[in-house]
Amino acid sequence: MPPRSVPESDDIAARVRRGEERALARLLTGLEDGESWALSSLRLLRAPGREHSHVIGVTGPPGTGKSTLVDKLIGLYRERGQRVAVLAVDPSSPFSGGAILGDRIRMQSRLIDEGVFIRSLATRGRLGGLSRASAQCSRALEAAGYGIVIVETVGIGQSEVDIARLADTVVLVSMPGSGDDIQTIKAGVMEIGDIFVVNKADREGADRAVREIRSMLEMGASIAASAASVAALASAAAPAADAAHREFGTQLARSGAALQGELPPVLKTVAETGEGTADLVAALDSRWAKLEGSQALEARRRRGAMAEARSLLSERVLSELESLEGGLEEELAARIVRGETEVSDAADLLFESIRKGDSR
Amino acid sequence: MPPRSVPESDDIAARVRRGEERALARLLTGLEDGESWALSSLRLLRAPGREHSHVIGVTGPPGTGKSTLVDKLIGLYRERGQRVAVLAVDPSSPFSGGAILGDRIRMQSRLIDEGVFIRSLATRGRLGGLSRASAQCSRALEAAGYGIVIVETVGIGQSEVDIARLADTVVLVSMPGSGDDIQTIKAGVMEIGDIFVVNKADREGADRAVREIRSMLEMGASIAASAASVAALASAAAPAADAAHREFGTQLARSGAALQGELPPVLKTVAETGEGTADLVAALDSRWAKLEGSQALEARRRRGAMAEARSLLSERVLSELESLEGGLEEELAARIVRGETEVSDAADLLFESIRKGDSR
């Protein structure tokens, strides 16, 4: 196969702006591969001052019917003439996988519709779910003029925190459980949900699942009054705590405060038959009506952008480490293991080396 | 309450060396709180060239009986006269919690035994499980002369990756499931297990659970031959990928290679009655006999130390960010949201600012 030529960034941007799906697909592939021409195209494509799309994150445990639900959402938005893009992020490990591919094939019925753009992003066995590329791709889809951008991912590991970062609205999907409903939504994840959906609600236990989610949310609201002060205390007590965790604590306090006002809706759907999906769209509409153009949306997106920039910065720092003179990192690691150096001292040394630019 | 005086680092180190449990408890509290005197004590306490303890990570989903299992392990090691320290890391969110406390109370029967030291670490609602403190505390317990250091944590989110970093041996605990056994161990987590335990093996489905774990491990071994090249390809294709993910990929390839030699043991236990727990100790002994003093142990610990140093370095960089002149980060975030700057460009700017030391 001859090497593919590098496309002109302004050409790709112009073609995407004209609505050429092939150019958009090419751009997303470029972003996924970390190509610099793709990044340049994205820069050109994003126009200051343009309207925001509603970026909707859909997440939840495997098997809860997220893809079918997304398929119904596409249909409902299309009936109203809105253009919809779907980014399906697959965090499956080498040991799992497969299920999502089936879902994608099901969704391909939408591929002939020009108002719909569907794209899978494989996270290539990297633990942690959404990658750098998904945030960039989501911005590209917004810039390409899709008013609705749905980012769908299986709730595994870090992916829920990542999706909370890039989405304006997070839909947490669960289903009636087998006696242990409280496990259907993982501890520590409730906080990111803006809308809760109990899918497969024709199964036994749906009402109980709704009640349990509501009571968990109410419990959250009742502790919300103290959440802000708890977060402040925690960050005072652990100043060196991982910044991402601190950020999460702040986010938690913020969402806690938000909860004090109004509990997020908890809806029942049967995605297979479409039951309840119109209510979900109504809940999304109602949320977007409040968010669009608001200070709250700006603040949420700023927080997400900051978190993303910090991730990229960390990557940059770590790649710098690898080029440090004389394998300093390996030497320090050996000293730590021998008990000659403590890890925090090694980290300080590495920081100073990076600052001085001791790279090869 | 009058402010507690800051203890002398060399005094604490000396007292810990003499076996004073109260001094050790004080040290761990200091490390948990990020106190500089505690770090100095740890530096003094860690003696170059001393024997390594066997650091055993015990992890798995909630409700699989990890604490009871650890309790039995303590008993068996104590019968042989070995000193055992347990670090119980609680990654419970504000929405869950409670269960672990009960477990701790059960384990308190061990508190009167001087050869046993048990300590809980609350991760304070920070998502991600094990904190910086747990690695430091684990080293402190090793330096205090406990030959067996058990780090127990509920397998949520990032905690499995963290435990793989600090433990010499990871015991992955699961239990017979209700029809969906493959879910009892999360996708992407199989790779970190050195010993697999199906606890509550008196329940129906235990043999099936063992078979499923074995077949997953065999599947892993059969793809191990290509794992190294896959990881190399992935890192070539995504050079800017999150370093932690790349590290994980490398680790995966390594463990894949390890799997080619010998599959990790899969054991059945009934912790409540003690059934099978002697076999678990035997498996741990056999692994330690191979590991102790080996190149493999050194390499594993060096990898862990490097990953930990990188985490601390990232924290350091992010805390530096917060002191950047004129709130550069906030300004960039606002520019990103307005579409005037791409996130990767913002990250580059932040990197240069940190390098130049543009702090207040």
Interface residues (C-beta under 8 A of the other chain):
Chain A: D33 G34 L39 L42 R43 R46 A47 P48 G49 R50 P62 P91 S92 S93 P94 F95 S96 R124 G125 R126 L127 G128 S131 R132 A135 Q136 A143 I156 G157 Q158 V161 S178 G179 Q183 K186 A187 G188 M190 E191 M216 M219 G220 I223 A227 V230 A234 A237 A238 P239 A240 A241 D242 A243 A244 H245 R246 F248 G249 L252 E298 R301 R302 R303 A305 M306 E308 A309 R310 S311 L312 L313 S314 E315 R316 V317 L318 S319 L321 E329 E330 L332 A333 A334 I336 V337 R338 G339 E340 E342 V343 S344 D345 A346 A347 D348 L350 F351 I354 R355 G357
Chain B: E32 D33 G34 L39 L42 R43 R46 A47 P48 G49 R50 P62 P91 S92 S93 P94 F95 S96 R124 G125 R126 L127 G128 S131 R132 A135 Q136 A143 I156 G157 Q158 V161 S178 G179 Q183 K186 A187 G188 M190 E191 M216 M219 G220 I223 A227 V230 A234 A237 A238 P239 A240 A241 D242 A243 A244 H245 R246 F248 G249 L252 E298 R301 R302 R303 A305 M306 E308 A309 R310 S311 L312 L313 S314 E315 R316 V317 L318 S319 L321 E329 E330 L332 A333 A334 I336 V337 R338 G339 E340 E342 V343 S344 D345 A346 A347 D348 L350 F351 I354 R355 G357
